[in-house]
Amino acid sequence: MPLIVHPDGVIDWRGRLLRCALGRSGIAVDKREGDGATPAGRFPLRRVLYRADRVPAPRSTLPASPIAETDGWCDDPADARYNRQVTLPWPGRHETLWREDGLYDLVVVVGHNDDPPVPHRGSAIFIHVARPGYAPTEGCVALALDDLREIVEELAPDDEIRIVAPAP
């Protein structure tokens, strides 16, 4: 069953409507690295990452692993590890997964531009914890921690995320 993300910042999950934050540039059909847009389309949900020092290990049918202080995600289109998890320190441009702000306390890795990654088509697209007030993301989908935990625990192995583009 898909997790349906609407352009107005609402997720339909099995008939429940949940508030979410989207990229600061909205939803884009033609996602580009650094554009601040959430990519439109249907994507598999790959795995779950979590901060074991802050949240309990989630019950999920997806593979789940704790985030370590040395975990990062390469977002450098010129790097051979583009749109892949890396171990820090990393010489290319990257994002740190061990965050102090709590946004990555619970994360679902979205299978966007990963099979194989194409440079400049977007990286590090996650479902993660929302900022206070549901402030925009850099291109991810973000929910309240309790809503995200509920979704993670109900996911089936073949569930996917469907991000709906706004009407032209």
Backbone torsions as a table, in degrees:
resi	resn	phi	psi	omega
1	MET	NA	133.3	-178.3
2	PRO	-80.0	149.3	168.5
3	LEU	-89.8	111.5	-171.7
4	ILE	-100.2	119.6	-179.1
5	VAL	-104.6	122.5	-178.8
6	HIS	-98.8	152.8	-178.0
7	PRO	-60.8	-18.1	-179.3
8	ASP	-87.7	9.8	177.6
9	GLY	82.0	31.3	177.1
10	VAL	-123.9	136.4	175.3
11	ILE	-107.4	133.9	172.9
12	ASP	-101.8	111.3	178.9
13	TRP	-121.0	102.2	178.1
14	ARG	54.4	41.3	177.6
15	GLY	87.3	-6.9	175.9
16	ARG	-95.5	136.4	178.4
17	LEU	-101.0	124.4	-177.3
18	LEU	-124.4	142.0	177.3
19	ARG	-74.5	144.1	176.5
20	CYS	-145.7	162.4	172.8
21	ALA	-103.9	147.1	178.3
22	LEU	-122.7	178.0	178.9
23	GLY	-58.1	150.6	-178.2
24	ARG	-60.5	-21.1	178.5
25	SER	-101.6	12.2	179.5
26	GLY	80.7	-150.6	-179.0
27	ILE	-107.4	132.0	-177.8
28	ALA	-123.5	137.6	175.4
29	VAL	-73.3	-34.1	-178.3
30	ASP	-110.7	74.9	-177.8
31	LYS	-63.1	135.4	176.8
32	ARG	-130.9	147.0	178.9
33	GLU	-55.8	128.8	174.9
34	GLY	81.1	3.4	-177.2
35	ASP	-79.9	-9.1	179.4
36	GLY	74.0	13.0	-178.2
37	ALA	-101.1	149.4	171.1
38	THR	-86.5	130.5	-176.6
39	PRO	-74.4	134.9	174.9
40	ALA	-79.6	147.6	176.2
41	GLY	138.0	-174.5	177.7
42	ARG	-110.3	129.5	-175.9
43	PHE	-137.6	143.0	174.4
44	PRO	-70.8	159.2	174.4
45	LEU	-103.5	117.2	-168.6
46	ARG	-84.0	-51.9	-175.6
47	ARG	-166.8	173.6	-178.5
48	VAL	-117.6	136.4	173.4
49	LEU	-119.6	148.8	-178.9
50	TYR	-153.6	154.6	175.9
51	ARG	-88.7	101.5	-176.1
52	ALA	-64.6	-20.9	177.6
53	ASP	-80.9	-7.6	-177.5
54	ARG	-122.8	-33.2	-179.2
55	VAL	-131.9	149.5	177.3
56	PRO	-69.0	156.7	176.5
57	ALA	-57.0	126.5	-177.9
58	PRO	-72.6	146.0	170.0
59	ARG	-83.4	117.4	-176.7
60	SER	-154.3	149.5	173.9
61	THR	-80.3	-14.5	174.8
62	LEU	-79.6	151.9	173.8
63	PRO	-59.6	138.1	-179.3
64	ALA	-130.4	138.5	177.9
65	SER	-145.9	147.9	179.7
66	PRO	-72.8	149.1	175.1
67	ILE	-84.0	135.2	176.3
68	ALA	-102.3	160.5	179.8
69	GLU	-60.9	-21.1	-178.7
70	THR	-97.5	10.5	-179.5
71	ASP	-86.4	136.3	176.3
72	GLY	-141.7	178.9	178.3
73	TRP	-136.9	122.5	-176.9
74	CYS	-75.2	123.6	176.6
75	ASP	-120.9	25.4	-179.9
76	ASP	-96.9	107.2	-176.7
77	PRO	-58.8	-21.6	-180.0
78	ALA	-85.9	-5.8	-176.1
79	ASP	-92.2	141.1	178.8
80	ALA	-63.3	-20.9	-180.0
81	ARG	-98.9	20.0	179.8
82	TYR	-51.4	133.7	179.7
83	ASN	58.8	39.1	176.2
84	ARG	-134.0	153.3	173.7
85	GLN	-69.2	140.4	-179.9
86	VAL	-133.6	165.9	176.2
87	THR	-102.1	129.3	-179.3
88	LEU	-87.2	148.1	2.9
89	PRO	-71.9	147.8	-179.8
90	TRP	-126.5	133.8	-175.1
91	PRO	-71.4	-28.1	-179.6
92	GLY	-86.2	172.4	177.1
93	ARG	-63.1	137.4	-175.6
94	HIS	-156.2	167.9	174.4
95	GLU	-109.7	143.3	176.1
96	THR	-90.1	127.2	179.9
97	LEU	-81.8	-27.7	179.1
98	TRP	-82.8	92.0	-174.0
99	ARG	-105.0	146.5	178.1
100	GLU	-83.0	-20.1	-175.1
101	ASP	-83.4	-2.9	176.3
102	GLY	84.2	-3.9	-177.6
103	LEU	-62.7	-31.4	-179.0
104	TYR	-106.2	25.7	175.2
105	ASP	-63.5	-30.6	175.4
106	LEU	-143.6	125.8	-173.0
107	VAL	-137.6	138.0	168.6
108	VAL	-110.7	124.4	179.0
109	VAL	-80.5	121.8	179.9
110	VAL	-90.9	135.3	-178.7
111	GLY	-79.0	56.6	176.3
112	HIS	-97.0	128.2	175.8
113	ASN	51.7	47.1	-177.7
114	ASP	-127.6	3.2	-174.2
115	ASP	-140.6	72.2	-5.5
116	PRO	-90.2	165.0	176.1
117	PRO	-66.5	136.8	176.2
118	VAL	-109.5	122.1	-178.9
119	PRO	-51.9	138.9	176.5
120	HIS	75.0	2.2	-178.5
121	ARG	-93.8	6.0	176.0
122	GLY	108.9	143.2	-178.6
123	SER	-142.9	166.3	175.1
124	ALA	53.5	49.9	175.5
125	ILE	-92.3	115.7	-175.5
126	PHE	-128.7	164.0	161.6
127	ILE	-104.1	121.3	-175.7
128	HIS	-141.1	-176.4	-178.1
129	VAL	-73.6	137.4	-179.1
130	ALA	-77.8	150.3	170.7
131	ARG	-71.3	161.4	174.6
132	PRO	-55.5	137.9	179.8
133	GLY	74.4	7.4	179.7
134	TYR	57.2	44.5	176.5
135	ALA	-59.1	150.3	-178.2
136	PRO	-59.0	155.4	178.4
137	THR	-100.1	-177.1	175.3
138	GLU	-86.0	0.0	-179.7
139	GLY	145.9	-4.1	179.6
140	CYS	-86.1	178.3	171.7
141	VAL	-110.6	131.4	-176.5
142	ALA	-129.7	139.9	-178.6
143	LEU	-130.7	165.7	170.5
144	ALA	-59.3	145.0	-177.3
145	LEU	-54.8	-44.1	-178.4
146	ASP	-63.9	-39.8	177.7
147	ASP	-66.2	-42.4	179.6
148	LEU	-64.0	-44.1	178.5
149	ARG	-59.7	-42.7	179.4
150	GLU	-61.5	-45.2	178.7
151	ILE	-62.1	-48.5	-178.4
152	VAL	-56.3	-41.0	-177.2
153	GLU	-74.7	-18.3	180.0
154	GLU	-101.1	-7.0	-177.0
155	LEU	-62.0	140.3	171.3
156	ALA	-100.9	157.2	-175.9
157	PRO	-56.3	-28.5	-177.4
158	ASP	-100.3	7.5	177.2
159	ASP	-66.4	153.2	-179.9
160	GLU	-140.8	170.3	174.3
161	ILE	-107.5	134.5	176.5
162	ARG	-119.2	113.7	-178.4
163	ILE	-103.6	115.2	-172.5
164	VAL	-86.0	126.1	176.9
165	ALA	-71.5	146.8	176.0
166	PRO	-65.1	152.3	178.1
167	ALA	-63.9	140.7	-179.5
168	PRO	-66.8	NA	NA
